[in-house]
Amino acid sequence: MSVNLESYFHLSCRTEYGLSQVVLPRRKCSDRTDVQDRIAEVANALASVCVAQASGEVYAVGIRFSPGDHLVIYLAENRAVPLETAAYLKDILAQLRAIAKGQPVAKESPILDEAMTDAHAQKLGKTILKHVFKKFYGSLTKRDTVWDTRIEEILATLSTDSNKPDLRIFEKILSALETIYKMAQYYNEMKSTQHFEQTTSEDWLLRLYSRIHRLDTLIRRSQDKSQVAAVLMRIDQDVPNPYISSESVLENGPDLDLDDNNALRPAFSMTRFLYRIIAISIHMQQLISIALSPRYKAFFKNDAKIQCCPELIKFVNVKPQHVISKLPKTTPIVAEKHTRRKEVWVHAELKIFMALLQETFEGKPPYWVIGVSNLLCVGCHTLIGQAFPWVLREHPHTVLSPFAIPGSHGKIYPWTAPDLSFATGPIGFNMEEVIRHNMKQRMEHTLKEYVMGKPSSNSVVYMEHDVEEAYDCELLGKFEAEMESFKAQNSILSV
């Protein structure tokens, strides 16, 4: 019985509470070279600061340099990119260019606290906060339903005599959060009133951003940062949170503690909540550090061009009941509906994937990085992070390389593969057909493991085996050689 690929992404899971979304274990990001790591910081930060809505928006970013050293940013959203978002990103890039063309900084890692006193940096923070305020305020107020109970639990835990230093640290964090909450609440109430003048609004945004930056400094860069990390890990020790480590307690991705209704779970992670609040500061500092770095500042010193990917909708015939027939009889997975024709949007990261491949075939190689404002869904991660690298291993003659991408949140959403027919001519085989076949095998294998509760090393659940395949010595050597050639041609990333 033939099953088309899209049918694997129209499934639900039967629980004692009714039907819910199928959620597979999360996957971490792929291994990266040093260059990829720095470019990924830029791409992920640019994608993240584009998100303006409290929910439902996901942005993806790709990057390349044109022959005239013009920075080209590819921007995509699951639907169409709003004109105001494209104009806003252009403003952000212009401000980063002004920072990069300012006075040179002597150190490789500039002191960002000093950079924040610069008028350009303050303007940038204010611009970003104004655009993302709805998203920021939505994250901030999600605490309301369980906040008092959670704080009481934490204070009770830290109130013993032996934990007085921990209690003082947490009270500092709590005081900073309360100030931010009250300021954001006031701004949200007043920004739409006639009496809230433009200059007053701008002043409040700047003050609010300064408070967010201070909280970020307390948590990640103050002399107490090690103790802060220890306190947060202690108070969140009973909250499942697989991507937090003592080395990098806050920089491991967004919103992992939301339920299916996009609300905080009753025992939400304080660490993740803090991440959502200071994410603006983190992303901005990542961008400023590149702009000020002696090695990388040429990145933003060039003129920038933004190319927005259009909305792509595909009509697919799904037969999820055929997927169920291939699973063990004990499966809790059920078909959403029987055979039907459905309209599905091509996801943002897939549109960037398509755009960068097309540019490569036209002799305009990109950085092999896709930045995203959120973790990837199962479909996108399986295609870009697993099936595509497998194809490159099986067909090493192509001019393509694996993409560095974020991890996956493990959720299965309605999904469709992109049209890759344009690649058949340049590479000499039907890549779309090969990817679809490989993805179907992976999805069937993964769902069987999910039902049986026996994940193995080569499934979508874990990635060690696939990382070895995607980044084996031959492909990695080819990628690094191409990067060195590209760096030499463009003089962008050379020391």
N, C-alpha and C positions, 0 to 999 in steps of 0.2 A: 504494500500500500504506500503510494507516494505521498510525502508530506512536504509542503513548501516551507521555506525557512521562516516566513513571517508567522506561521501558525504557532511556533514555539513561544511567541511573545504575546499571546492572547489567552493566557491561562490564569486561573485563580487557585487559591489554596483553601480547602475546607477545614475549619477549626470549630471548636466547641461554641464559639461565639458567632459563627456564620462564615461567609466567604471573605477572604482577605487577600492582599497582594502576595504573590510569591516572592520571597526574599531569600536569596542565596547568601552564603557567607561573603563578607567583603574581601576585596583584594587590594593589595598595596600597589603603589606606582612602580613602573618598570625601572630598572637600573639606568643610570644616566652617566655620560661623560661629564667632565667639569664644565665644558662649554655648554652642553645641553642643560646642565643644572642652572646655569646663569640665565640662559635664554628662557628656560621654563619659568623661572622666577618672574621675568618680565611678562611673559605671555599669560601666566595665571593671574598675575596682579592686574594687568590691563582688562582681562575678561571679568574679574571679580568687581572692579570698580565701575563696570558698566551696568551692573544689576541695580535697577531702581525700584522694582516692585517687591512687595513683601513676600510674594511667593509666585511660582509659575514661570519665572524667567531664568534661562540658562544661556550664557554667552560662551563662545569659543573664539580663540585667536590663533592665527598663524602669522609667521614673520619671514620676510626675506629682504634682501637689499637688491635694488635694481642696479644696472651698470653704472649709472651716474651717482652712486652712493646715496640714493634716495631710499629711505626706510619705507617699506610697504607693509601695511598691517591689514590682514584679512580678518574681517569681523563677521560673525554669524550668530544668530539667535535661532531657537527652534522654529520660530515663524519668521517674520520680516523684521529687520533692524529698524527701529523708529528713526526718523530723520533727526530728531533732537538728540538721540543717543550718539549718532555718528558725528554731529556737530560738537557735542560735549567731548567725545574722545579726541577730536581734532584739537580742541582747546587744551586738553590735558597734555597731548604730545607737544604742542607749541610751548607750554609752560615748562615741560621737562627739557626742551631744547634750550630755553632761556637759562635754566639752571646749569645745563651742561656747558654752555658757552660763557658762563661766569668765571670767576677767579678759580684757577686750578687748586686742587687739594693735594697736599704733599703725600698723604698716607693712602695705602691701598684700601683700607677700611676707614673712611672718614667718620668722625664723631657726629652722629646724626642729631644729637641734642643741639650741637652748635648750628647744624644746618637748619634746624627748625626755627632759629631766630631770623633767618633770612626772609626777606619780604616775599620772594618768589615761593619759598616753601610754605609759608603761611597762606598765601593765595591758593596754592595747589590744594592744601588740606581743606580749605573752605569750599573750593569748587567741588571736590569729591564728595564731601559731606552733604552738600546741598543736593547733589544728584542722587545719592544713595540713601537719603534720610528716611524715606518710607520703609526701605528694607531694614535699615538700622533700627528704626523705632519699633518695627514689627518684632525684631529679634529681642529687643530690650523688654518689651511688654509681655512677651510670652512667659515671663517669669511669674506674672501676677497671680495665677491660679494656685501655685504651690510654693510661692516664695517664702511666706512666713513660716510654714511648716518645715521647709528645708533649712532655713536659717536657724530655727530653734534646735533642730537635730545637730547641726554643725557646731553651734555654740555649746551645746551640752557635751559633745565629744571633746571639745578643746578646753573646757573649763576646769579640768583637773589641775592640781598644783604643778605637776610635771610638764604640763603643756602651756604654761603661761606665755612663753615666747611665741608659740604657734598662735595662740589666741590674739596676741597683739598684732601679729602680721595680718591675720584674717580681719581684724577690726579695721586696719588701715585700708584693706581692699574694700570692705563693706562700706566704709565712709566715702571712698572715691566713687563707688557704684551709686550710692544714694544721691550724691551731688550730680552725677551725670544723668540719673533718672529724672530728677526734678527739673534740671535745665532742659532736657529733651522734651519733657512733658509740657513745660511752659512754651517752648518754641513751637511745638506741634499745635497747641491751642491758639497761639497768637499769629502764626505765619499767614493765615488766611483772612485775618481781620483787616479792616481798612486803616486802623490806627497803628498797625505794625509797619512802620516805614521801611524802605529798602535799606537805608543805612543801619537802622536798628537791627533788622534781620541779619544783615551781613556780620554785624558785631557779635550777635548771639551765636551765629555759626562758628565764628572764630574762637569765641570763648569755649563753646562746647567741644570743638576739636582739640583745643589745648588741654581740656580735662581728660579727654580720651587718651591723648598722647601721654599725659602724666601717669594715668593708670597703666598704660603699656610700659612706660619706663619703670614703674614700681615692680611690675611682674617680670619683665624680661631683661632689664639692664641695670637695675639698682644693685647696691651692694648686698641687698637681702634676696636677690633673685634665686639663689640656691635654696634658701629656706622657704621662699614662696612656693617653689616647685615641690618641695617635700611636703608642705602643708596641703597643697592641692591634691597630690597623689594620695595623701592619707585620708582626706575627707571624701575622696571619690573612689576609695578602694573597693567598695561594694557595687559600683556602677560599671557594668560591662563597657569597656572602652579600649579596644585592642590596639589603637594606634598611638597611644600616649607613652612616651618614654621619659626617663629622667633627664636625658640629654637635650630633648627638644619637646618640652611639655606642651607647647601651645601651637606649634607651627605645622601640624600634621593634617590639615584639611578642615573643611567646614561641616557644620550641622550634622553630626552623627547621632544625636540623641533626640531625634524627632520621631514621633509615631506616624502611623499611616495617614493621620489627619493633619500632619505638619504641626503638631503641638508638642510641647515638652512632656516627656514622660514624668510621672509623679516623683520619682527619685532621680531627677535629671543630674547630669554631670556639671558641677560648678566650673570645672576647667573648660568644658566646651561652651558653656554660657559666657564665660569671660572671653574666650576666643572670638565669639560672635560680636562682642562689644568692641574689642580692640582691633578687629580685623582691618578696619579702615586705616589705622595707624601702621599696622604691619605691612599692608600692601603698598601704602604710600612710601614707607621707608625703603622697601625693596626697590621701588622705582627710582627714588632719590639716590640710593647707594650706587646704582648703575650710572646715573647721570653724573655723579661726582667722582666716580672711580677713574683714576688715571689710565687704567687698562681698557675700560669699557665705555668711557664717556662719549667716545665717537659714535656710539650706538644711537644716542638721542641728539647728537649734534647736527645731524643731517635733516634735510626736509623730509616730511612724512606724508605719505599718501595712504588713504584708507579705502579699501575695497570691500563693500558690503555684499555678502552672499545673499541672493534672493531667496524668498520662500520657496520650498520644494515640497509638493504634495504628490503622493503616489496612491493610486487605488489598488488595493491588494485583495485577493480572495484568500481568506483564511479558513482552515479546517482544523481547529484545535482538537476536535474529538479524535482525529487520526493520531495526534501526538499521544493522547491518553491511552490509545490502544497499544502503544509501544512500551508503556510503563508497567511495572509490577501491579498486580491487582490490588495491592494494599495501599496504593498511592492516595494521598490526600489531595492531589492536584486534580482540578476539574476544568473542563472547557468553559470559557466565559459564555459562549453561544455556539451553536452549530454553524455549518458553512454559511459564510456571508461575505459580501464585498464591503470593504471598509476603507475609509479615507485616513491616511496616516502621514504625518509630517516627517520628513527626513531630519534627523536631529542635527543640532548645530555643529558638533564636532565632526560629524560625517561630511557636512558641507565644506568645512575647512580641509578635511582629508582629501576630498575631491578636488578642491581648488589648488592645493599644493601639488598634487600629482599632475594635474593639467599643466601647471607652470613648469614643472620639471621636464615634461615631454616637449615643452616649447623652449628648452634651454635656459630656464630661469630657476636654478635650484634654490629651494628655501632652506631655512634651518629645519631639521627633522624633529620638530617639536610642535605639539598642539596644546595650547593652554586652555583651560576650562574653568568656569566659575564655580563648578561643583564637581563632585566625584562622578564618574561615568556610570551609565546604566550597564546592565549585563550585555545587551546587544552591541553597543558601541565598543565596550572594552574587549569583547570577544573578537570583533572584527579587526579593530585597529591594533590591539595588543597581542592577539594570538594568531588568528587566521592569516592576517597579512604578513607577519614575520615568517610564518610557516611557508607561505607561498614564495617568499624571497629565498628561503633556504632551499626549496625544491627547484627554483629557477634563478640561480646566482648570476645569470648573464644580464639581468635587468639593471637599469641605472638608478634603481630605487633603494632606499634604506628604511629600516624600522623607525617608527616615530616614538619619541619619548612622550608619555601621556600620564595623567594622574591615575589613581587607583579607581576601583569600582565600589559603589555603595551596595551592590548585590541585588538591587531591585529590578524586577522585570516589568517593563512598561510596554504599551503598544509601540511597535517598532517596525521599520522597514529598512532594508539594505539600500544603499545608493546605487544609481545607474553608473556602472564603471565601463560601459561599452567603449568609451573613448580611449581606453588603455589597450584594447586588443591590437590595434595596428602598431603602436610603438614598441610593444614588448613581444608581439608575435604569438600570443595565446590568449584565451578567454579568461582573464583574471577574475572577472565577476563570477563566472560559473564555478571556478575552482574554489574561490572564497566561500560561496554559498554552500557548496558540498562539504567543505571542511567545517563550517560553522554548524551545519545540521548534525554532523557526527559529534561535535563537541557538546552541543546543547542536549542531544539525546543521552549522551554519556553522563553529563552533569546532572540532568534531572533524575536519571536512574540512581545515581549516587545520593542525590538529595532525598529520594524516597527511601532508599535502603539505609541511609545514615552512615555510609562508608566512603567518605571522600578519599581520593587518591592523589598522588603528586602531579598527575598530568591533566587534571580537570580544570574547569573554570574557577573552582573554589580556591585552589592554591596555584602559585605561579612559578615556583622555583624551576620546574622542568622547562616551562615555556620560555623563561628568561634565558636559560642556557641555549635553547634553540634559536631564539630571536637575536641573541647577541653572542653567537658563537664566534670563534676566533676569525674565521674568514670574513663574515659580514662586518664584524666590528672593525677589523683592519681596513676593509674597503671604505667604511664610513669615515674613519679617522683620516684616511688618505684624502678622501674627497673634501673633508672639512679643512684640512691643512691647505689644499689647493685653493679652496674658496676664500679662506682667510688671506692668503697671499695676494689673491686677485683684488680683494676689496679693502684690504688694510683696516678692517673693522675690529678684529679680535686679536690682532698681533700685539705683543707686549711692547 
